[in-house]
Amino acid sequence: MIVSRAQYADVLAYLQRRDTRRNPHRLPLERYAWSDGEYFFTLCARRCGEPFRDPALATALLRALLWRKARHGWLLFCYCLMPDHLHFLVQLPDAMRGVRDAGARGEELESILQQVADFKSYTTSQLWWKAGGIGPLWQQSSYDRVIRYNDSIDQAVHYVLQNPMRKGLVEDWKHYPYARLVDAV
């Protein structure tokens, strides 16, 4: 295809204006730093079968999640660690620390996305690799959604806790060792 100088200049200007950074999330990144909603996350294991059937790895991973809750002041409503993925439902504290140093990227808002990324990084390097796992433990992105004012958090909690029953792992979620209601709804 042959383009004129004017067309070339227009295309070049467009490419320079275009934001080429990957943004797999539906909401503006600033939204993930707000404390007025609940965040529902699903983190999936990456092509490594069902790594969380290993009780030592599963227990260590949940300890890391609870440490993250304490470290960041999350309200952790519930979690469920399935053989190949993790569901959890959190709310951020009223006072986020604001801005964090992002190294070469400059400063950025501290958000739940960064806290979850730190959790994934820690559990990969300190738990998965030390247990003999190869490659990344988690898929690169996560499935997340913000529960809005009109939505019921109870429905999300019910979905998370009923997951082992839907998959036929137990008859009652209370008998599943890796599902727990943590902070009252």
N, CA and C atoms as a LAMMPS dump frame, in Angstrom:
ITEM: TIMESTEP
0
ITEM: NUMBER OF ATOMS
555
ITEM: BOX BOUNDS ff ff ff
-5.0000000000000000e+02 5.0000000000000000e+02
-5.0000000000000000e+02 5.0000000000000000e+02
-5.0000000000000000e+02 5.0000000000000000e+02
ITEM: ATOMS id mol type element x y z
1 1 1 N 0.845 -1.183 0
2 1 2 C 0 0 0
3 1 3 C 0.883 1.237 0
4 2 1 N 0.6 2.16 -0.856
5 2 2 C 1.356 3.402 -0.958
6 2 3 C 0.546 4.497 -0.282
7 3 1 N 1.229 5.244 0.593
8 3 2 C 0.549 6.343 1.281
9 3 3 C 1.288 7.637 0.988
10 4 1 N 0.557 8.711 0.972
11 4 2 C 1.163 10.023 0.744
12 4 3 C 1.889 10.484 1.998
13 5 1 N 2.693 11.539 1.881
14 5 2 C 3.389 12.092 3.047
15 5 3 C 2.391 12.535 4.111
16 6 1 N 1.297 13.134 3.697
17 6 2 C 0.289 13.608 4.654
18 6 3 C -0.334 12.422 5.395
19 7 1 N -0.646 11.343 4.651
20 7 2 C -1.209 10.159 5.303
21 7 3 C -0.196 9.529 6.25
22 8 1 N 1.059 9.467 5.824
23 8 2 C 2.108 8.901 6.662
24 8 3 C 2.23 9.694 7.96
25 9 1 N 2.204 11.016 7.844
26 9 2 C 2.306 11.867 9.036
27 9 3 C 1.114 11.626 9.967
28 10 1 N -0.076 11.449 9.397
29 10 2 C -1.262 11.183 10.215
30 10 3 C -1.144 9.842 10.941
31 11 1 N -0.689 8.81 10.225
32 11 2 C -0.527 7.487 10.826
33 11 3 C 0.537 7.529 11.921
34 12 1 N 1.653 8.184 11.653
35 12 2 C 2.725 8.296 12.641
36 12 3 C 2.233 9.03 13.885
37 13 1 N 1.488 10.11 13.704
38 13 2 C 0.946 10.859 14.846
39 13 3 C -0.011 9.977 15.648
40 14 1 N -0.846 9.211 14.962
41 14 2 C -1.772 8.314 15.654
42 14 3 C -1.003 7.289 16.491
43 15 1 N 0.014 6.659 15.898
44 15 2 C 0.779 5.649 16.623
45 15 3 C 1.494 6.227 17.836
46 16 1 N 1.939 7.451 17.756
47 16 2 C 2.614 8.075 18.88
48 16 3 C 1.628 8.432 19.993
49 17 1 N 0.395 8.784 19.638
50 17 2 C -0.626 9.133 20.635
51 17 3 C -1.21 7.899 21.305
52 18 1 N -1.243 6.813 20.581
53 18 2 C -1.906 5.595 21.037
54 18 3 C -1.207 5.043 22.275
55 19 1 N -1.977 4.645 23.24
56 19 2 C -1.435 4.011 24.442
57 19 3 C -1.29 2.523 24.159
58 20 1 N -0.059 2.048 24.104
59 20 2 C 0.178 0.654 23.759
60 20 3 C 0.326 -0.244 24.982
61 21 1 N 0.195 0.31 26.178
62 21 2 C 0.316 -0.519 27.371
63 21 3 C -0.881 -1.453 27.482
64 22 1 N -0.621 -2.643 27.927
65 22 2 C -1.677 -3.645 28.11
66 22 3 C -2.523 -3.255 29.314
67 23 1 N -3.823 -3.244 29.15
68 23 2 C -4.72 -2.952 30.255
69 23 3 C -5.837 -3.982 30.234
70 24 1 N -5.671 -5.112 30.923
71 24 2 C -6.664 -6.164 30.859
72 24 3 C -7.885 -5.912 31.738
73 25 1 N -7.908 -4.802 32.441
74 25 2 C -8.997 -4.563 33.383
75 25 3 C -10.05 -3.653 32.769
76 26 1 N -11.28 -3.871 33.155
77 26 2 C -12.392 -3.142 32.56
78 26 3 C -12.509 -1.724 33.072
79 27 1 N -12.086 -1.483 34.3
80 27 2 C -12.265 -0.18 34.922
81 27 3 C -10.98 0.632 34.857
82 28 1 N -11.099 1.958 35.008
83 28 2 C -9.877 2.757 35.089
84 28 3 C -9.038 2.274 36.283
85 29 1 N -7.722 2.276 36.123
86 29 2 C -6.854 1.745 37.167
87 29 3 C -7.049 2.463 38.501
88 30 1 N -7.414 3.748 38.466
89 30 2 C -7.623 4.489 39.717
90 30 3 C -8.755 3.885 40.546
91 31 1 N -9.714 3.255 39.877
92 31 2 C -10.875 2.682 40.566
93 31 3 C -10.456 1.577 41.542
94 32 1 N -9.341 0.931 41.266
95 32 2 C -8.88 -0.172 42.105
96 32 3 C -8.195 0.312 43.39
97 33 1 N -8.174 1.62 43.609
98 33 2 C -7.612 2.162 44.847
99 33 3 C -8.716 2.69 45.764
100 34 1 N -9.954 2.579 45.377
101 34 2 C -11.054 3.099 46.181
102 34 3 C -11.476 2.093 47.229
103 35 1 N -11.981 2.609 48.338
104 35 2 C -12.398 1.727 49.433
105 35 3 C -13.916 1.617 49.558
106 36 1 N -14.651 2.12 48.582
107 36 2 C -16.11 2.121 48.707
108 36 3 C -16.787 0.947 48.012
109 37 1 N -16.044 -0.062 47.662
110 37 2 C -16.64 -1.232 47.03
111 37 3 C -15.878 -2.476 47.413
112 38 1 N -16.485 -3.591 47.122
113 38 2 C -15.832 -4.875 47.375
114 38 3 C -15.264 -5.376 46.059
115 39 1 N -14.139 -6.04 46.133
116 39 2 C -13.451 -6.561 44.963
117 39 3 C -13.493 -8.081 45.006
118 40 1 N -13.957 -8.673 43.932
119 40 2 C -14.066 -10.121 43.815
120 40 3 C -13.006 -10.573 42.813
121 41 1 N -12.043 -11.366 43.289
122 41 2 C -10.944 -11.826 42.449
123 41 3 C -10.997 -13.324 42.241
124 42 1 N -10.62 -13.73 41.042
125 42 2 C -10.349 -15.128 40.729
126 42 3 C -8.968 -15.17 40.095
127 43 1 N -8.049 -15.899 40.728
128 43 2 C -6.701 -16.089 40.214
129 43 3 C -6.592 -17.542 39.767
130 44 1 N -6.199 -17.75 38.543
131 44 2 C -6.123 -19.111 37.993
132 44 3 C -4.675 -19.567 37.874
133 45 1 N -4.458 -20.841 38.185
134 45 2 C -3.139 -21.442 38
135 45 3 C -2.843 -21.495 36.512
136 46 1 N -1.576 -21.394 36.183
137 46 2 C -1.18 -21.336 34.784
138 46 3 C -0.629 -22.676 34.321
139 47 1 N -1.346 -23.348 33.462
140 47 2 C -0.893 -24.573 32.8
141 47 3 C -0.097 -25.518 33.691
142 48 1 N -0.446 -25.6 34.919
143 48 2 C 0.303 -26.548 35.77
144 48 3 C -0.677 -27.488 36.458
145 49 1 N -1.76 -27.803 35.772
146 49 2 C -2.702 -28.772 36.308
147 49 3 C -3.454 -28.244 37.518
148 50 1 N -3.375 -28.988 38.575
149 50 2 C -4.086 -28.644 39.808
150 50 3 C -3.08 -28.575 40.958
151 51 1 N -2.27 -27.532 40.979
152 51 2 C -1.19 -27.469 41.968
153 51 3 C -1.663 -27.391 43.407
154 52 1 N -2.883 -26.928 43.625
155 52 2 C -3.337 -26.719 45.001
156 52 3 C -3.952 -27.972 45.621
157 53 1 N -3.814 -29.089 44.947
158 53 2 C -4.165 -30.365 45.579
159 53 3 C -3.076 -30.768 46.574
160 54 1 N -1.902 -30.172 46.457
161 54 2 C -0.808 -30.396 47.402
162 54 3 C -1.141 -29.648 48.696
163 55 1 N -1.421 -30.366 49.793
164 55 2 C -1.837 -29.7 51.031
165 55 3 C -0.803 -28.707 51.574
166 56 1 N 0.483 -29.002 51.424
167 56 2 C 1.509 -28.086 51.937
168 56 3 C 1.484 -26.773 51.153
169 57 1 N 1.391 -26.856 49.83
170 57 2 C 1.327 -25.648 49.012
171 57 3 C 0.042 -24.876 49.287
172 58 1 N -1.078 -25.578 49.365
173 58 2 C -2.363 -24.92 49.611
174 58 3 C -2.362 -24.188 50.952
175 59 1 N -1.856 -24.832 51.985
176 59 2 C -1.828 -24.217 53.317
177 59 3 C -0.908 -23.005 53.332
178 60 1 N 0.266 -23.118 52.73
179 60 2 C 1.206 -22.002 52.687
180 60 3 C 0.63 -20.835 51.892
181 61 1 N -0.059 -21.137 50.792
182 61 2 C -0.653 -20.091 49.976
183 61 3 C -1.729 -19.332 50.757
184 62 1 N -2.551 -20.047 51.501
185 62 2 C -3.598 -19.374 52.279
186 62 3 C -3.004 -18.573 53.431
187 63 1 N -1.909 -19.048 54.008
188 63 2 C -1.215 -18.248 55.028
189 63 3 C -0.71 -16.942 54.415
190 64 1 N -0.202 -17.015 53.189
191 64 2 C 0.268 -15.814 52.492
192 64 3 C -0.893 -14.854 52.208
193 65 1 N -2.046 -15.376 51.861
194 65 2 C -3.22 -14.527 51.63
195 65 3 C -3.639 -13.833 52.924
196 66 1 N -3.651 -14.569 54.025
197 66 2 C -4.025 -13.973 55.312
198 66 3 C -2.982 -12.961 55.787
199 67 1 N -1.713 -13.207 55.478
200 67 2 C -0.681 -12.227 55.799
201 67 3 C -0.922 -10.941 55.016
202 68 1 N -1.262 -11.083 53.72
203 68 2 C -1.533 -9.922 52.873
204 68 3 C -2.722 -9.144 53.428
205 69 1 N -3.733 -9.849 53.901
206 69 2 C -4.907 -9.208 54.521
207 69 3 C -4.475 -8.352 55.7
208 70 1 N -3.661 -8.927 56.583
209 70 2 C -3.206 -8.197 57.762
210 70 3 C -2.29 -7.037 57.368
211 71 1 N -1.404 -7.266 56.434
212 71 2 C -0.427 -6.255 56.025
213 71 3 C -1.094 -5.022 55.426
214 72 1 N -2.137 -5.234 54.63
215 72 2 C -2.783 -4.127 53.926
216 72 3 C -4.098 -3.687 54.563
217 73 1 N -4.502 -4.333 55.636
218 73 2 C -5.727 -3.932 56.314
219 73 3 C -6.997 -4.263 55.562
220 74 1 N -6.934 -5.277 54.707
221 74 2 C -8.125 -5.663 53.963
222 74 3 C -9.197 -6.198 54.897
223 75 1 N -10.443 -5.986 54.515
224 75 2 C -11.533 -6.821 55.012
225 75 3 C -11.575 -7.979 54.022
226 76 1 N -11.243 -9.156 54.472
227 76 2 C -11.268 -10.346 53.623
228 76 3 C -12.536 -11.098 53.996
229 77 1 N -13.564 -10.945 53.187
230 77 2 C -14.853 -11.532 53.527
231 77 3 C -14.793 -13.053 53.475
232 78 1 N -14.188 -13.59 52.418
233 78 2 C -14.11 -15.041 52.289
234 78 3 C -13.084 -15.396 51.228
235 79 1 N -12.712 -16.67 51.231
236 79 2 C -11.856 -17.195 50.181
237 79 3 C -12.198 -18.651 49.951
238 80 1 N -11.803 -19.147 48.801
239 80 2 C -11.913 -20.569 48.481
240 80 3 C -10.791 -20.909 47.515
241 81 1 N -9.921 -21.782 47.945
242 81 2 C -8.82 -22.245 47.11
243 81 3 C -9.224 -23.587 46.52
244 82 1 N -9.479 -23.578 45.228
245 82 2 C -9.831 -24.793 44.51
246 82 3 C -8.543 -25.434 43.985
247 83 1 N -8.601 -26.649 43.446
248 83 2 C -7.376 -27.302 42.973
249 83 3 C -6.593 -26.497 41.927
250 84 1 N -7.285 -25.647 41.15
251 84 2 C -6.591 -24.906 40.095
252 84 3 C -6.841 -23.399 40.095
253 85 1 N -7.533 -22.876 41.091
254 85 2 C -7.755 -21.435 41.154
255 85 3 C -8.115 -21.001 42.574
256 86 1 N -8.048 -19.687 42.769
257 86 2 C -8.355 -19.08 44.066
258 86 3 C -9.388 -17.992 43.867
259 87 1 N -10.458 -18.039 44.67
260 87 2 C -11.446 -16.955 44.731
261 87 3 C -11.261 -16.248 46.066
262 88 1 N -11.366 -14.921 46.057
263 88 2 C -11.464 -14.202 47.323
264 88 3 C -12.183 -12.882 47.106
265 89 1 N -12.767 -12.41 48.183
266 89 2 C -13.599 -11.215 48.16
267 89 3 C -13.091 -10.273 49.237
268 90 1 N -12.64 -9.072 48.829
269 90 2 C -12.031 -8.131 49.77
270 90 3 C -12.615 -6.733 49.623
271 91 1 N -12.406 -5.96 50.68
272 91 2 C -12.667 -4.525 50.647
273 91 3 C -11.432 -3.842 51.2
274 92 1 N -11.05 -2.729 50.59
275 92 2 C -9.862 -2 51.013
276 92 3 C -10.168 -1.161 52.245
277 93 1 N -9.14 -0.841 53.029
278 93 2 C -9.355 0.036 54.176
279 93 3 C -9.719 1.437 53.706
280 94 1 N -10.322 2.201 54.613
281 94 2 C -10.729 3.566 54.264
282 94 3 C -9.546 4.432 53.87
283 95 1 N -8.426 4.231 54.506
284 95 2 C -7.261 5.079 54.244
285 95 3 C -6.179 4.292 53.518
286 96 1 N -6.215 4.333 52.197
287 96 2 C -5.112 3.737 51.434
288 96 3 C -3.908 4.655 51.595
289 97 1 N -2.738 4.106 51.453
290 97 2 C -1.527 4.901 51.621
291 97 3 C -1.299 5.871 50.477
292 98 1 N -2.056 5.794 49.431
293 98 2 C -1.95 6.759 48.356
294 98 3 C -0.998 6.356 47.25
295 99 1 N 0.141 7.011 47.16
296 99 2 C 1.055 6.839 46.053
297 99 3 C 2.209 5.936 46.471
298 100 1 N 2.661 5.098 45.541
299 100 2 C 3.812 4.233 45.807
300 100 3 C 4.84 4.432 44.718
301 101 1 N 6.081 4.164 45.058
302 101 2 C 7.183 4.275 44.111
303 101 3 C 7.144 3.063 43.192
304 102 1 N 7.006 3.287 41.898
305 102 2 C 6.931 2.206 40.924
306 102 3 C 8.231 2.077 40.142
307 103 1 N 9.317 2.539 40.722
308 103 2 C 10.622 2.407 40.077
309 103 3 C 10.699 3.217 38.799
310 104 1 N 11.077 2.576 37.711
311 104 2 C 11.253 3.268 36.436
312 104 3 C 9.947 3.843 35.898
313 105 1 N 8.821 3.31 36.361
314 105 2 C 7.522 3.822 35.905
315 105 3 C 7.116 5.085 36.65
316 106 1 N 7.902 5.514 37.625
317 106 2 C 7.57 6.706 38.4
318 106 3 C 6.703 6.351 39.584
319 107 1 N 5.748 7.195 39.882
320 107 2 C 4.836 6.945 40.992
321 107 3 C 3.495 6.499 40.449
322 108 1 N 2.801 5.661 41.23
323 108 2 C 1.47 5.216 40.847
324 108 3 C 0.632 5.061 42.105
325 109 1 N -0.676 5.103 41.921
326 109 2 C -1.569 4.89 43.052
327 109 3 C -1.394 3.484 43.585
328 110 1 N -1.342 3.357 44.905
329 110 2 C -1.334 2.014 45.477
330 110 3 C -2.744 1.471 45.323
331 111 1 N -2.839 0.272 44.81
332 111 2 C -4.162 -0.27 44.528
333 111 3 C -4.203 -1.747 44.865
334 112 1 N -5.396 -2.273 44.885
335 112 2 C -5.58 -3.7 45.125
336 112 3 C -4.919 -4.509 44.015
337 113 1 N -4.878 -3.986 42.794
338 113 2 C -4.235 -4.718 41.702
339 113 3 C -2.757 -4.946 41.99
340 114 1 N -2.082 -3.924 42.507
341 114 2 C -0.662 -4.076 42.816
342 114 3 C -0.466 -5.036 43.986
343 115 1 N -1.349 -4.971 44.966
344 115 2 C -1.249 -5.873 46.116
345 115 3 C -1.459 -7.327 45.685
346 116 1 N -2.395 -7.552 44.773
347 116 2 C -2.624 -8.906 44.26
348 116 3 C -1.431 -9.358 43.41
349 117 1 N -0.872 -8.451 42.615
350 117 2 C 0.318 -8.798 41.829
351 117 3 C 1.479 -9.176 42.747
352 118 1 N 1.647 -8.449 43.844
353 118 2 C 2.696 -8.78 44.812
354 118 3 C 2.448 -10.153 45.437
355 119 1 N 1.199 -10.457 45.734
356 119 2 C 0.833 -11.769 46.283
357 119 3 C 1.189 -12.877 45.285
358 120 1 N 0.837 -12.679 44.02
359 120 2 C 1.134 -13.677 42.996
360 120 3 C 2.641 -13.86 42.829
361 121 1 N 3.378 -12.78 42.854
362 121 2 C 4.827 -12.853 42.726
363 121 3 C 5.444 -13.604 43.906
364 122 1 N 5.01 -13.268 45.104
365 122 2 C 5.541 -13.927 46.297
366 122 3 C 5.223 -15.427 46.289
367 123 1 N 3.979 -15.767 46.017
368 123 2 C 3.599 -17.178 46.068
369 123 3 C 4.274 -17.983 44.971
370 124 1 N 4.572 -17.35 43.84
371 124 2 C 5.309 -18.052 42.786
372 124 3 C 6.748 -18.301 43.211
373 125 1 N 7.432 -17.239 43.637
374 125 2 C 8.871 -17.377 43.914
375 125 3 C 9.166 -18.058 45.246
376 126 1 N 8.388 -17.781 46.262
377 126 2 C 8.708 -18.293 47.593
378 126 3 C 8.015 -19.604 47.936
379 127 1 N 6.934 -19.914 47.261
380 127 2 C 6.22 -21.164 47.563
381 127 3 C 6.33 -22.164 46.413
382 128 1 N 5.918 -21.741 45.23
383 128 2 C 5.856 -22.643 44.081
384 128 3 C 7.246 -23.107 43.654
385 129 1 N 8.145 -22.179 43.412
386 129 2 C 9.477 -22.559 42.938
387 129 3 C 10.242 -23.316 44.014
388 130 1 N 10.092 -22.922 45.261
389 130 2 C 10.812 -23.621 46.335
390 130 3 C 10.27 -25.026 46.563
391 131 1 N 9.032 -25.251 46.133
392 131 2 C 8.448 -26.593 46.238
393 131 3 C 8.771 -27.43 45
394 132 1 N 9.557 -26.877 44.071
395 132 2 C 9.954 -27.617 42.885
396 132 3 C 9.133 -27.323 41.648
397 133 1 N 8.2 -26.361 41.745
398 133 2 C 7.394 -26.003 40.581
399 133 3 C 8.251 -25.325 39.521
400 134 1 N 7.843 -25.452 38.288
401 134 2 C 8.57 -24.878 37.154
402 134 3 C 7.697 -23.805 36.513
403 135 1 N 8.293 -22.677 36.185
404 135 2 C 7.582 -21.608 35.483
405 135 3 C 6.627 -20.859 36.386
406 136 1 N 5.791 -20.023 35.782
407 136 2 C 4.848 -19.222 36.565
408 136 3 C 3.777 -20.102 37.213
409 137 1 N 3.376 -19.732 38.4
410 137 2 C 2.282 -20.424 39.078
411 137 3 C 0.932 -19.922 38.572
412 138 1 N 0.82 -18.619 38.341
413 138 2 C -0.458 -17.976 38.032
414 138 3 C -0.517 -17.523 36.577
415 139 1 N -1.753 -17.439 36.072
416 139 2 C -1.961 -16.753 34.804
417 139 3 C -1.596 -15.287 35.005
418 140 1 N -1.21 -14.614 33.931
419 140 2 C -0.72 -13.246 34.043
420 140 3 C -1.781 -12.301 34.603
421 141 1 N -2.971 -12.341 34.077
422 141 2 C -4.013 -11.443 34.562
423 141 3 C -4.941 -12.208 35.502
424 142 1 N -5.858 -11.47 36.072
425 142 2 C -6.832 -12.088 36.967
426 142 3 C -8.223 -11.723 36.477
427 143 1 N -9.188 -12.438 36.976
428 143 2 C -10.577 -12.091 36.718
429 143 3 C -11.036 -11.323 37.949
430 144 1 N -11.44 -10.099 37.728
431 144 2 C -11.852 -9.297 38.867
432 144 3 C -13.105 -8.52 38.514
433 145 1 N -13.815 -8.192 39.56
434 145 2 C -14.965 -7.31 39.374
435 145 3 C -15.202 -6.561 40.664
436 146 1 N -15.785 -5.4 40.52
437 146 2 C -16.133 -4.583 41.676
438 146 3 C -17.614 -4.773 41.913
439 147 1 N -17.958 -5.092 43.134
440 147 2 C -19.366 -5.25 43.485
441 147 3 C -19.92 -3.861 43.76
442 148 1 N -20.908 -3.499 43.033
443 148 2 C -21.449 -2.141 43.111
444 148 3 C -22.485 -2.031 44.229
445 149 1 N -22.866 -0.785 44.489
446 149 2 C -23.784 -0.501 45.585
447 149 3 C -25.07 -1.316 45.527
448 150 1 N -25.605 -1.508 44.331
449 150 2 C -26.891 -2.187 44.2
450 150 3 C -26.762 -3.704 44.219
451 151 1 N -25.555 -4.202 44.053
452 151 2 C -25.35 -5.645 44.039
453 151 3 C -25.214 -6.167 45.465
454 152 1 N -25.485 -7.408 45.607
455 152 2 C -25.427 -8.025 46.929
456 152 3 C -24.092 -8.716 47.141
457 153 1 N -23.402 -8.329 48.189
458 153 2 C -22.158 -9.006 48.541
459 153 3 C -22.462 -10.435 48.986
460 154 1 N -23.652 -10.64 49.543
461 154 2 C -24.037 -11.982 49.988
462 154 3 C -24.028 -12.977 48.831
463 155 1 N -24.453 -12.548 47.652
464 155 2 C -24.445 -13.434 46.486
465 155 3 C -23.021 -13.83 46.118
466 156 1 N -22.105 -12.88 46.178
467 156 2 C -20.707 -13.171 45.851
468 156 3 C -20.103 -14.121 46.877
469 157 1 N -20.373 -13.896 48.154
470 157 2 C -19.872 -14.782 49.207
471 157 3 C -20.433 -16.186 49.007
472 158 1 N -21.72 -16.27 48.73
473 158 2 C -22.359 -17.566 48.489
474 158 3 C -21.691 -18.28 47.311
475 159 1 N -21.435 -17.548 46.224
476 159 2 C -20.793 -18.143 45.054
477 159 3 C -19.416 -18.703 45.425
478 160 1 N -18.613 -17.925 46.141
479 160 2 C -17.256 -18.352 46.509
480 160 3 C -17.31 -19.601 47.377
481 161 1 N -18.126 -19.569 48.42
482 161 2 C -18.14 -20.676 49.379
483 161 3 C -18.789 -21.942 48.827
484 162 1 N -19.689 -21.806 47.866
485 162 2 C -20.362 -22.973 47.291
486 162 3 C -19.544 -23.64 46.189
487 163 1 N -18.438 -23.038 45.803
488 163 2 C -17.646 -23.566 44.698
489 163 3 C -17.219 -25.023 44.882
490 164 1 N -16.707 -25.443 46.051
491 164 2 C -16.314 -26.856 46.179
492 164 3 C -17.496 -27.82 46.079
493 165 1 N -18.68 -27.348 46.437
494 165 2 C -19.879 -28.188 46.31
495 165 3 C -20.263 -28.325 44.84
496 166 1 N -20.208 -27.217 44.09
497 166 2 C -20.549 -27.265 42.667
498 166 3 C -19.605 -28.187 41.903
499 167 1 N -18.362 -28.264 42.337
500 167 2 C -17.374 -29.119 41.67
501 167 3 C -17.364 -30.542 42.213
502 168 1 N -18.245 -30.838 43.163
503 168 2 C -18.368 -32.19 43.686
504 168 3 C -17.244 -32.612 44.634
505 169 1 N -16.547 -31.662 45.222
506 169 2 C -15.448 -31.988 46.135
507 169 3 C -15.937 -32.315 47.545
508 170 1 N -17.031 -31.696 47.96
509 170 2 C -17.616 -31.926 49.285
510 170 3 C -19.128 -31.748 49.186
511 171 1 N -19.82 -32.208 50.212
512 171 2 C -21.281 -32.028 50.26
513 171 3 C -21.659 -30.709 50.93
514 172 1 N -20.772 -30.205 51.797
515 172 2 C -21 -28.951 52.508
516 172 3 C -19.69 -28.179 52.518
517 173 1 N -19.733 -26.907 52.122
518 173 2 C -18.502 -26.125 52.019
519 173 3 C -17.746 -26.067 53.342
520 174 1 N -18.439 -26.19 54.445
521 174 2 C -17.789 -26.12 55.767
522 174 3 C -16.824 -27.283 55.978
523 175 1 N -16.963 -28.34 55.192
524 175 2 C -16.068 -29.487 55.292
525 175 3 C -14.88 -29.387 54.343
526 176 1 N -14.844 -28.343 53.536
527 176 2 C -13.735 -28.156 52.604
528 176 3 C -12.634 -27.382 53.328
529 177 1 N -11.43 -27.923 53.428
530 177 2 C -10.402 -27.301 54.262
531 177 3 C -9.865 -25.972 53.739
532 178 1 N -10.151 -25.641 52.482
533 178 2 C -9.559 -24.428 51.905
534 178 3 C -10.6 -23.361 51.554
535 179 1 N -11.744 -23.421 52.22
536 179 2 C -12.773 -22.386 52.064
537 179 3 C -13.078 -21.844 53.449
538 180 1 N -13.2 -20.522 53.523
539 180 2 C -13.418 -19.936 54.849
540 180 3 C -14.112 -18.59 54.724
541 181 1 N -15.027 -18.364 55.636
542 181 2 C -15.638 -17.063 55.838
543 181 3 C -14.769 -16.366 56.878
544 182 1 N -14.124 -15.255 56.528
545 182 2 C -13.13 -14.643 57.409
546 182 3 C -13.708 -13.459 58.177
547 183 1 N -14.012 -12.383 57.478
548 183 2 C -14.583 -11.195 58.116
549 183 3 C -16.077 -11.179 57.864
550 184 1 N -16.828 -10.818 58.879
551 184 2 C -18.296 -10.824 58.779
552 184 3 C -18.758 -9.909 57.657
553 185 1 N -19.799 -10.341 56.989
554 185 2 C -20.376 -9.564 55.881
555 185 3 C -21.361 -8.578 56.438
